[in-house]
Structure formats: structure tokens, C-alpha cells
């Protein structure tokens, strides 16, 4: 979410707070980890936790998320962490709370007050109208972000097309290719694994700067069945893994001692088919969770097809060179008598 959208939401929440004579107004939206985080807020106090997160089922906000229903509580003593978005003493003096979910589990809009019986069922209906307005703003924002992403991906594809003319050497081409891929996808690490001609081992042909490899050289090889990359070589299927519950290290990604102690919570492995076989695997990895959106998946598919075409040309060129080397030398022309 950009700063302009945040500013607009902050202003809107101040209007909502004034409309209900509320103490605080808070908007929770989902983040990449699957939690719901404070996206915008307005409060008359100073101890609202601006980076607070909630999970479905925890506290009043979590109840709304889990049940996807509005909630109105007008006169009660809040228990510890009932709200979960204050860092100081304000939560203990809040006496009334009203919350309403956004469409399709996209968030929660909350209003609270220090006065008992501050909100009515009519207020709850008005809050629902504000929620519909927030949802419309979010939809417009998502459309704008999608357009920007599409343009970014288009620019990246244009850069990839120009690489062949700018960097005719394979090593330079691959280094710049992986750099563009990492920058555009916003996934920190990128690498290319290539299998040998017999299909018994694979090597890591190239990788972006900072990839946590343990003194690895391009000549180091790994058995074709080892690690997640080896699985992709054998099964010829892509892998998309992005969550905090599981992670990959050098042992599970490539082989033993390939990567240091860093745990990669995002791993994407894309098989590259050249001459009807998976001869390479494109690897994207990040210590953080980077869930690929629909637009990114389309971009990665186009990138894969582009690299497959390039590798197919290289493969055919190498095969022609080998065949030429196997041919007997041409006979010397006969001298005229």
C-alpha cells in the first residue's frame, strides 16, 4: 500500500471517529504472513500500537474475522488483550466497541469509546456503509497496483529481450538475467541449476550476489536426485513454497553443505525444458515469505519460456559444433597437372 492510499485512509478514519464521537478507529488489513495488521488508525490517545497484528479467533477483532460478522459490545469490562491494538493503559478504560468485517475477509474496521452505550444498532448500520466505502477504495487501489505491476513486468520482459544483444557471453547474460528476475519479482535470491549431459548430476551455473552459498564454485556438482532442485529435475514439475511453517536450507534445496544456516521460507523452482527434457531449473528463494500473486506467476511463466528458447538455441548450436568436430577433414583439393 502506497503512502497516498494510507493518507487517504487515515483521513477517512478521522472522519469516522468524529462521526461516532469515538476514542479510536482502527482498520486491519491482511499482510503477506496471513495475519491482519493495522493499516490505518485514528486515536485521541498516544498508545495505539501502530504495528499490531491479530489472528482470526483471537480477541474481539479475531472473533469478527473468524465469524465474518459485525460485533457490537456496549457495556463491559475488557479483559487483557481483548482488543489487541493498544500498547498502554487505554484498553483498560475502553467501555464500548463496534466492529464490522470488510467483504470476503479482507479486513476489519473497528471503533471504540471510553463511554458505555456509545453505539447503537443504527450506528452499526452506518459503520457498515463506511466499510463498503473502504472496500471500494481498496478495490480501486488493488486495480491501480495491478496495473503498475503489469507495467513493471512488461518493462522487465523488454530488458530481458535486449540482453542477448548487450551481453553476448553466456556468463554475463545469465548474471544480468538473474539480477533482473530477482529485482522484478522482489525475491532476494535467484539461481540457475543445470544438469549434465548424462543426467546424473547437476551444477549451479549462476546465482545472484548475496546468495548464501558456502564457497560454492560452478564446477561443484550434486546428484540429480538430491534436494528440492533434484526432485524438480526428476519429476519435471514446478514447486511453489511460501509460508512460515516450512523452510528450506542447503540440505533440502540443493544438497548437504550447499547453503549456510539461513532458512529460506520462500522457494520457487521452475523446470526448463530443452530438447524435450528438463535440462535446467530456475530457482528463486527468500528468507521472508513472498507469496507469488497471479500476475507474478504469469510473469514467471513468460520468463521461463523466454529462457527455454534461449537455451534451446544454445543447445542446438553446441550439438552442431559437436557434429562438425566428428566429421572427417575435407580432402585437400587436387593439384593441377
KEVO-776174 format. One record per residue (C-alpha): residue in one letter; residue number from 1; x, y negated, z negated. Coordinates in Angstrom, 1 decimal. Last residue first. Layout:
<atoms>
+-----+-----+--------+--------+--------+
: res :   n :   east :  north :     up :
+-----+-----+--------+--------+--------+
:   A : NUM :      X :      Y :      Z :
...
+-----+-----+--------+--------+--------+
</atoms>
This chain:
<atoms>
+-----+-----+--------+--------+--------+
: res :   n :   east :  north :     up :
+-----+-----+--------+--------+--------+
:   X : 337 :   48.9 :   31.4 :   63.6 :
:   X : 336 :   46.5 :   29.4 :   61.5 :
:   X : 335 :   46.8 :   30.0 :   57.8 :
:   X : 334 :   43.9 :   31.9 :   56.2 :
:   X : 333 :   42.0 :   30.1 :   53.5 :
:   X : 332 :   42.7 :   31.3 :   49.9 :
:   X : 331 :   40.1 :   33.7 :   48.6 :
:   X : 330 :   37.7 :   32.3 :   46.0 :
:   X : 329 :   38.5 :   33.3 :   42.5 :
:   X : 328 :   36.4 :   36.2 :   41.2 :
:   X : 327 :   33.2 :   35.1 :   39.4 :
:   X : 326 :   33.1 :   35.6 :   35.6 :
:   X : 325 :   34.0 :   31.9 :   34.9 :
:   X : 324 :   31.2 :   30.8 :   37.1 :
:   X : 323 :   28.8 :   33.0 :   35.2 :
:   X : 322 :   30.0 :   31.5 :   31.9 :
:   X : 321 :   29.6 :   27.9 :   33.2 :
:   X : 320 :   26.0 :   28.7 :   34.4 :
:   X : 319 :   25.1 :   30.1 :   31.0 :
:   X : 318 :   26.5 :   26.9 :   29.3 :
:   X : 317 :   24.4 :   24.7 :   31.5 :
:   X : 316 :   21.3 :   26.8 :   30.9 :
:   X : 315 :   21.9 :   26.5 :   27.1 :
:   X : 314 :   22.5 :   22.7 :   27.3 :
:   X : 313 :   19.3 :   22.2 :   29.4 :
:   X : 312 :   17.3 :   24.3 :   26.9 :
:   X : 311 :   18.8 :   22.4 :   24.0 :
:   X : 310 :   17.5 :   19.1 :   25.5 :
:   X : 309 :   14.0 :   20.6 :   26.1 :
:   X : 308 :   13.9 :   22.0 :   22.6 :
:   X : 307 :   14.9 :   18.7 :   21.2 :
:   X : 306 :   12.0 :   16.9 :   22.8 :
:   X : 305 :    9.6 :   19.7 :   21.9 :
:   X : 304 :   10.7 :   19.4 :   18.2 :
:   X : 303 :   10.4 :   15.6 :   18.2 :
:   X : 302 :    6.9 :   15.9 :   19.7 :
:   X : 301 :    5.9 :   18.4 :   17.0 :
:   X : 300 :    7.5 :   16.2 :   14.3 :
:   X : 299 :    5.4 :   13.2 :   15.5 :
:   X : 298 :    2.2 :   15.2 :   15.4 :
:   X : 297 :    3.0 :   16.3 :   11.8 :
:   X : 296 :    3.8 :   12.7 :   10.9 :
:   X : 295 :    0.4 :   11.5 :   12.1 :
:   X : 294 :   -1.4 :   14.2 :   10.1 :
:   X : 293 :    0.4 :   13.3 :    6.9 :
:   X : 292 :    3.6 :   15.0 :    5.7 :
:   X : 291 :    3.7 :   15.3 :    1.9 :
:   X : 290 :    6.9 :   13.8 :    0.7 :
:   X : 289 :    7.5 :   15.1 :   -2.8 :
:   X : 288 :   10.9 :   13.9 :   -4.0 :
:   X : 287 :   14.2 :   15.8 :   -3.8 :
:   X : 286 :   14.0 :   15.6 :    0.0 :
:   X : 285 :   14.5 :   18.1 :    2.8 :
:   X : 284 :   14.0 :   18.2 :    6.6 :
:   X : 283 :   15.4 :   21.2 :    8.6 :
:   X : 282 :   15.3 :   21.8 :   12.3 :
:   X : 281 :   15.9 :   25.4 :   13.1 :
:   X : 280 :   17.8 :   26.7 :   16.1 :
:   X : 279 :   17.9 :   29.7 :   18.5 :
:   X : 278 :   14.3 :   30.8 :   18.2 :
:   X : 277 :   14.0 :   32.8 :   21.4 :
:   X : 276 :   12.1 :   32.4 :   24.7 :
:   X : 275 :   15.0 :   30.6 :   26.4 :
:   X : 274 :   15.2 :   28.0 :   23.6 :
:   X : 273 :   12.6 :   28.0 :   20.9 :
:   X : 272 :   13.2 :   25.5 :   18.1 :
:   X : 271 :   11.8 :   26.6 :   14.7 :
:   X : 270 :   10.8 :   23.8 :   12.3 :
:   X : 269 :   11.7 :   23.9 :    8.6 :
:   X : 268 :   10.2 :   21.4 :    6.3 :
:   X : 267 :   11.3 :   21.2 :    2.6 :
:   X : 266 :   10.1 :   18.8 :    0.0 :
:   X : 265 :   10.8 :   19.5 :   -3.7 :
:   X : 264 :   14.5 :   19.9 :   -3.1 :
:   X : 263 :   16.4 :   20.7 :   -6.3 :
:   X : 262 :   19.9 :   19.4 :   -6.7 :
:   X : 261 :   22.4 :   21.9 :   -8.2 :
:   X : 260 :   24.7 :   21.9 :   -5.2 :
:   X : 259 :   23.9 :   23.3 :   -1.8 :
:   X : 258 :   25.5 :   26.1 :    0.2 :
:   X : 257 :   26.6 :   28.1 :   -2.9 :
:   X : 256 :   24.4 :   31.1 :   -2.1 :
:   X : 255 :   22.4 :   30.9 :    1.1 :
:   X : 254 :   20.4 :   28.5 :    3.3 :
:   X : 253 :   17.2 :   27.2 :    1.6 :
:   X : 252 :   16.7 :   29.7 :   -1.3 :
:   X : 251 :   20.3 :   29.8 :   -2.5 :
:   X : 250 :   21.1 :   26.1 :   -1.7 :
:   X : 249 :   18.2 :   25.0 :   -3.9 :
:   X : 248 :   14.4 :   24.9 :   -3.2 :
:   X : 247 :   11.6 :   23.6 :   -5.3 :
:   X : 246 :    8.2 :   24.7 :   -6.5 :
:   X : 245 :    5.6 :   23.1 :   -8.8 :
:   X : 244 :    6.4 :   19.5 :   -7.7 :
:   X : 243 :    5.0 :   19.9 :   -4.2 :
:   X : 242 :    5.9 :   19.7 :   -0.5 :
:   X : 241 :    6.5 :   22.9 :    1.5 :
:   X : 240 :    5.9 :   23.0 :    5.2 :
:   X : 239 :    7.4 :   26.1 :    7.0 :
:   X : 238 :    7.4 :   26.7 :   10.7 :
:   X : 237 :    7.2 :   30.2 :   12.2 :
:   X : 236 :    9.7 :   32.2 :   14.3 :
:   X : 235 :    9.7 :   35.1 :   11.8 :
:   X : 234 :   13.4 :   35.9 :   11.9 :
:   X : 233 :   14.8 :   32.4 :   12.4 :
:   X : 232 :   12.2 :   31.0 :    9.9 :
:   X : 231 :   13.2 :   33.5 :    7.3 :
:   X : 230 :   16.9 :   32.6 :    7.8 :
:   X : 229 :   16.0 :   29.0 :    7.1 :
:   X : 228 :   14.2 :   30.0 :    3.9 :
:   X : 227 :   17.3 :   31.7 :    2.7 :
:   X : 226 :   19.3 :   34.6 :    4.2 :
:   X : 225 :   18.0 :   36.7 :    7.1 :
:   X : 224 :   20.5 :   35.4 :    9.8 :
:   X : 223 :   23.5 :   35.9 :    7.5 :
:   X : 222 :   25.2 :   32.6 :    6.9 :
:   X : 221 :   28.1 :   30.9 :    8.7 :
:   X : 220 :   30.8 :   28.4 :    7.8 :
:   X : 219 :   32.3 :   26.9 :   11.0 :
:   X : 218 :   30.4 :   23.6 :   10.8 :
:   X : 217 :   32.0 :   23.0 :    7.5 :
:   X : 216 :   30.5 :   23.0 :    4.0 :
:   X : 215 :   32.2 :   21.3 :    1.1 :
:   X : 214 :   29.2 :   22.0 :   -1.1 :
:   X : 213 :   26.2 :   20.4 :    0.9 :
:   X : 212 :   24.2 :   17.8 :   -0.8 :
:   X : 211 :   23.0 :   16.0 :    2.4 :
:   X : 210 :   24.4 :   12.5 :    1.8 :
:   X : 209 :   25.1 :   11.7 :    5.4 :
:   X : 208 :   22.8 :   13.5 :    7.8 :
:   X : 207 :   23.4 :   17.1 :    8.9 :
:   X : 206 :   24.9 :   19.0 :   11.9 :
:   X : 205 :   25.5 :   22.4 :   13.3 :
:   X : 204 :   24.6 :   24.4 :   10.1 :
:   X : 203 :   25.6 :   27.9 :   11.1 :
:   X : 202 :   23.6 :   31.0 :   11.7 :
:   X : 201 :   24.4 :   34.7 :   11.7 :
:   X : 200 :   23.4 :   38.0 :   13.4 :
:   X : 199 :   21.5 :   36.7 :   16.4 :
:   X : 198 :   24.2 :   37.9 :   18.9 :
:   X : 197 :   24.6 :   34.5 :   20.4 :
:   X : 196 :   25.0 :   32.7 :   17.1 :
:   X : 195 :   22.1 :   31.0 :   15.3 :
:   X : 194 :   21.9 :   27.2 :   15.0 :
:   X : 193 :   20.8 :   25.2 :   11.9 :
:   X : 192 :   20.1 :   21.5 :   12.3 :
:   X : 191 :   20.0 :   19.1 :    9.4 :
:   X : 190 :   17.9 :   16.3 :    7.9 :
:   X : 189 :   17.9 :   14.7 :    4.4 :
:   X : 188 :   16.1 :   11.8 :    2.9 :
:   X : 187 :   12.6 :   12.2 :    4.3 :
:   X : 186 :   11.3 :    8.8 :    5.3 :
:   X : 185 :    9.9 :   10.4 :    8.5 :
:   X : 184 :   11.4 :    7.6 :   10.6 :
:   X : 183 :   14.7 :    7.3 :    8.8 :
:   X : 182 :   15.3 :   11.0 :    8.6 :
:   X : 181 :   14.5 :   11.6 :   12.3 :
:   X : 180 :   16.6 :    8.6 :   13.4 :
:   X : 179 :   19.5 :    9.9 :   11.5 :
:   X : 178 :   19.1 :   13.4 :   12.8 :
:   X : 177 :   19.2 :   12.2 :   16.4 :
:   X : 176 :   22.1 :    9.9 :   15.7 :
:   X : 175 :   24.2 :   12.8 :   14.3 :
:   X : 174 :   23.0 :   15.2 :   17.1 :
:   X : 173 :   23.9 :   12.8 :   19.9 :
:   X : 172 :   27.4 :   12.1 :   18.5 :
:   X : 171 :   28.1 :   15.9 :   18.2 :
:   X : 170 :   26.6 :   16.6 :   21.6 :
:   X : 169 :   28.7 :   14.0 :   23.5 :
:   X : 168 :   26.6 :   12.0 :   26.0 :
:   X : 167 :   25.7 :    9.4 :   23.3 :
:   X : 166 :   24.0 :    6.3 :   24.9 :
:   X : 165 :   22.5 :    8.0 :   27.9 :
:   X : 164 :   21.2 :   11.0 :   26.0 :
:   X : 163 :   20.2 :    8.9 :   23.0 :
:   X : 162 :   17.6 :    6.8 :   25.0 :
:   X : 161 :   14.8 :    9.3 :   24.7 :
:   X : 160 :   15.4 :    9.5 :   20.9 :
:   X : 159 :   15.0 :    5.7 :   20.7 :
:   X : 158 :   11.7 :    5.8 :   22.6 :
:   X : 157 :   10.5 :    8.6 :   20.3 :
:   X : 156 :   11.4 :    6.4 :   17.3 :
:   X : 155 :    9.4 :    3.4 :   18.7 :
:   X : 154 :    6.4 :    5.6 :   19.2 :
:   X : 153 :    6.7 :    6.9 :   15.6 :
:   X : 152 :    6.8 :    3.4 :   14.3 :
:   X : 151 :    3.8 :    2.4 :   16.4 :
:   X : 150 :    1.8 :    5.3 :   15.2 :
:   X : 149 :    2.7 :    4.5 :   11.6 :
:   X : 148 :    1.6 :    0.9 :   12.0 :
:   X : 147 :   -1.7 :    2.0 :   13.5 :
:   X : 146 :   -2.2 :    4.4 :   10.6 :
:   X : 145 :   -1.4 :    1.7 :    8.1 :
:   X : 144 :   -4.1 :   -0.5 :    9.7 :
:   X : 143 :   -6.6 :    2.3 :    9.6 :
:   X : 142 :   -5.7 :    3.0 :    6.0 :
:   X : 141 :   -6.2 :   -0.7 :    5.1 :
:   X : 140 :   -9.6 :   -0.8 :    6.8 :
:   X : 139 :  -10.6 :    2.3 :    4.8 :
:   X : 138 :   -9.2 :    0.9 :    1.6 :
:   X : 137 :  -11.2 :   -2.3 :    2.1 :
:   X : 136 :  -14.4 :   -0.3 :    2.7 :
:   X : 135 :  -13.8 :    1.8 :   -0.4 :
:   X : 134 :  -13.3 :   -1.4 :   -2.4 :
:   X : 133 :  -16.7 :   -2.7 :   -1.1 :
:   X : 132 :  -18.4 :    0.5 :   -1.9 :
:   X : 131 :  -16.9 :    0.3 :   -5.4 :
:   X : 130 :  -18.3 :   -3.2 :   -5.8 :
:   X : 129 :  -21.7 :   -1.9 :   -4.9 :
:   X : 128 :  -21.3 :    0.9 :   -7.5 :
:   X : 127 :  -20.4 :   -1.8 :  -10.1 :
:   X : 126 :  -23.7 :   -3.5 :   -9.4 :
:   X : 125 :  -25.5 :   -0.2 :  -10.0 :
:   X : 124 :  -23.6 :    0.2 :  -13.3 :
:   X : 123 :  -24.6 :   -3.3 :  -14.3 :
:   X : 122 :  -28.2 :   -2.4 :  -13.8 :
:   X : 121 :  -27.7 :    0.6 :  -16.1 :
:   X : 120 :  -26.5 :   -1.8 :  -18.7 :
:   X : 119 :  -23.0 :   -2.9 :  -19.9 :
:   X : 118 :  -21.9 :   -4.9 :  -23.0 :
:   X : 117 :  -23.6 :   -2.7 :  -25.5 :
:   X : 116 :  -20.7 :   -2.9 :  -27.9 :
:   X : 115 :  -18.2 :   -5.8 :  -27.3 :
:   X : 114 :  -14.5 :   -5.3 :  -26.7 :
:   X : 113 :  -15.2 :   -4.6 :  -23.1 :
:   X : 112 :  -14.2 :   -2.1 :  -20.3 :
:   X : 111 :  -14.4 :   -1.8 :  -16.6 :
:   X : 110 :  -13.1 :    1.1 :  -14.5 :
:   X : 109 :  -13.0 :    1.7 :  -10.7 :
:   X : 108 :  -12.0 :    5.3 :   -9.9 :
:   X : 107 :  -10.1 :    6.9 :   -6.9 :
:   X : 106 :  -10.3 :    8.5 :   -3.5 :
:   X : 105 :  -12.4 :   11.5 :   -4.8 :
:   X : 104 :  -14.5 :   11.6 :   -1.7 :
:   X : 103 :  -16.0 :    8.1 :   -2.2 :
:   X : 102 :  -14.8 :    6.0 :   -5.1 :
:   X : 101 :  -15.8 :    7.0 :   -8.6 :
:   X : 100 :  -17.5 :    4.7 :  -11.0 :
:   X :  99 :  -16.5 :    3.6 :  -14.5 :
:   X :  98 :  -18.1 :    1.8 :  -17.5 :
:   X :  97 :  -16.6 :    1.5 :  -21.0 :
:   X :  96 :  -17.7 :   -0.2 :  -24.2 :
:   X :  95 :  -16.1 :   -0.6 :  -27.6 :
:   X :  94 :  -12.5 :   -1.4 :  -26.8 :
:   X :  93 :  -10.7 :   -2.3 :  -30.1 :
:   X :  92 :   -8.5 :    0.8 :  -30.3 :
:   X :  91 :   -7.5 :    0.6 :  -26.6 :
:   X :  90 :   -6.1 :   -2.8 :  -27.1 :
:   X :  89 :   -3.4 :   -1.7 :  -29.5 :
:   X :  88 :   -0.5 :   -1.2 :  -27.1 :
:   X :  87 :    0.3 :    0.8 :  -23.9 :
:   X :  86 :   -3.2 :    0.8 :  -22.4 :
:   X :  85 :   -4.3 :    2.8 :  -19.4 :
:   X :  84 :   -5.1 :    6.1 :  -21.0 :
:   X :  83 :   -8.7 :    5.6 :  -21.6 :
:   X :  82 :   -9.5 :    8.2 :  -24.2 :
:   X :  81 :   -5.7 :    8.3 :  -25.1 :
:   X :  80 :   -6.4 :    8.2 :  -28.9 :
:   X :  79 :  -10.2 :    8.4 :  -29.6 :
:   X :  78 :  -12.5 :    5.5 :  -28.7 :
:   X :  77 :  -15.0 :    4.5 :  -31.3 :
:   X :  76 :  -18.4 :    4.3 :  -29.6 :
:   X :  75 :  -21.1 :    2.0 :  -28.3 :
:   X :  74 :  -21.7 :    1.6 :  -24.6 :
:   X :  73 :  -20.4 :    4.6 :  -22.7 :
:   X :  72 :  -21.4 :    4.5 :  -19.0 :
:   X :  71 :  -20.0 :    7.1 :  -16.6 :
:   X :  70 :  -20.3 :    7.4 :  -12.8 :
:   X :  69 :  -20.0 :   10.9 :  -11.2 :
:   X :  68 :  -17.3 :   12.8 :   -9.3 :
:   X :  67 :  -17.2 :   15.4 :  -12.0 :
:   X :  66 :  -13.4 :   15.8 :  -12.2 :
:   X :  65 :  -12.6 :   12.2 :  -11.3 :
:   X :  64 :  -15.2 :   10.8 :  -13.7 :
:   X :  63 :  -13.9 :   13.0 :  -16.5 :
:   X :  62 :  -10.3 :   12.0 :  -15.8 :
:   X :  61 :  -11.2 :    8.4 :  -16.3 :
:   X :  60 :  -12.9 :    9.2 :  -19.6 :
:   X :  59 :   -9.9 :   11.3 :  -20.9 :
:   X :  58 :   -8.2 :   14.1 :  -19.0 :
:   X :  57 :  -10.3 :   16.1 :  -16.6 :
:   X :  56 :   -8.8 :   15.0 :  -13.4 :
:   X :  55 :   -5.3 :   13.6 :  -14.0 :
:   X :  54 :   -4.4 :   10.1 :  -15.1 :
:   X :  53 :   -1.4 :    7.8 :  -14.4 :
:   X :  52 :   -0.4 :    4.5 :  -16.0 :
:   X :  51 :    2.1 :    2.3 :  -14.1 :
:   X :  50 :    0.6 :   -1.0 :  -15.1 :
:   X :  49 :    0.0 :    0.0 :  -18.7 :
:   X :  48 :   -2.3 :   -2.8 :  -20.0 :
:   X :  47 :   -0.6 :   -4.4 :  -23.0 :
:   X :  46 :   -0.9 :   -8.1 :  -22.2 :
:   X :  45 :   -4.6 :   -8.8 :  -22.8 :
:   X :  44 :   -7.3 :  -10.6 :  -20.7 :
:   X :  43 :   -6.9 :   -7.9 :  -18.1 :
:   X :  42 :   -7.0 :   -7.4 :  -14.3 :
:   X :  41 :   -5.8 :   -4.4 :  -12.5 :
:   X :  40 :   -4.6 :   -2.9 :   -9.2 :
:   X :  39 :   -3.2 :    0.5 :   -8.1 :
:   X :  38 :   -3.1 :    2.2 :  -11.5 :
:   X :  37 :   -2.1 :    5.8 :  -10.6 :
:   X :  36 :   -4.1 :    8.9 :   -9.9 :
:   X :  35 :   -2.1 :   12.1 :   -9.9 :
:   X :  34 :   -1.5 :   14.4 :   -6.8 :
:   X :  33 :    2.2 :   13.6 :   -6.6 :
:   X :  32 :    1.8 :   11.4 :   -3.5 :
:   X :  31 :   -0.5 :    8.9 :   -5.3 :
:   X :  30 :   -4.2 :    8.7 :   -5.7 :
:   X :  29 :   -6.0 :    5.4 :   -6.5 :
:   X :  28 :   -7.0 :    4.0 :  -10.0 :
:   X :  27 :   -8.5 :    0.6 :  -10.2 :
:   X :  26 :   -8.6 :   -1.2 :  -13.5 :
:   X :  25 :  -10.8 :   -4.0 :  -14.9 :
:   X :  24 :  -10.1 :   -5.3 :  -18.4 :
:   X :  23 :  -11.9 :   -7.4 :  -21.1 :
:   X :  22 :  -15.2 :   -7.7 :  -19.2 :
:   X :  21 :  -17.6 :  -10.6 :  -18.9 :
:   X :  20 :  -19.3 :   -8.4 :  -16.2 :
:   X :  19 :  -19.0 :  -10.9 :  -13.3 :
:   X :  18 :  -15.7 :  -12.2 :  -14.6 :
:   X :  17 :  -14.1 :   -8.8 :  -14.6 :
:   X :  16 :  -15.4 :   -8.1 :  -11.1 :
:   X :  15 :  -14.0 :  -11.4 :   -9.8 :
:   X :  14 :  -10.6 :  -10.6 :  -11.5 :
:   X :  13 :  -10.8 :   -7.1 :   -9.8 :
:   X :  12 :  -11.3 :   -8.8 :   -6.4 :
:   X :  11 :   -8.2 :  -11.0 :   -6.9 :
:   X :  10 :   -6.1 :   -8.0 :   -7.8 :
:   X :   9 :   -7.4 :   -6.0 :   -4.8 :
:   X :   8 :   -6.5 :   -8.8 :   -2.4 :
:   X :   7 :   -3.0 :   -9.1 :   -3.9 :
:   X :   6 :   -2.5 :   -5.4 :   -3.6 :
:   X :   5 :   -3.5 :   -5.4 :    0.0 :
:   X :   4 :   -1.1 :   -8.2 :    0.8 :
:   X :   3 :    1.7 :   -6.5 :   -1.2 :
:   X :   2 :    1.5 :   -3.3 :    1.0 :
:   X :   1 :    0.0 :    0.0 :    0.0 :
+-----+-----+--------+--------+--------+
</atoms>
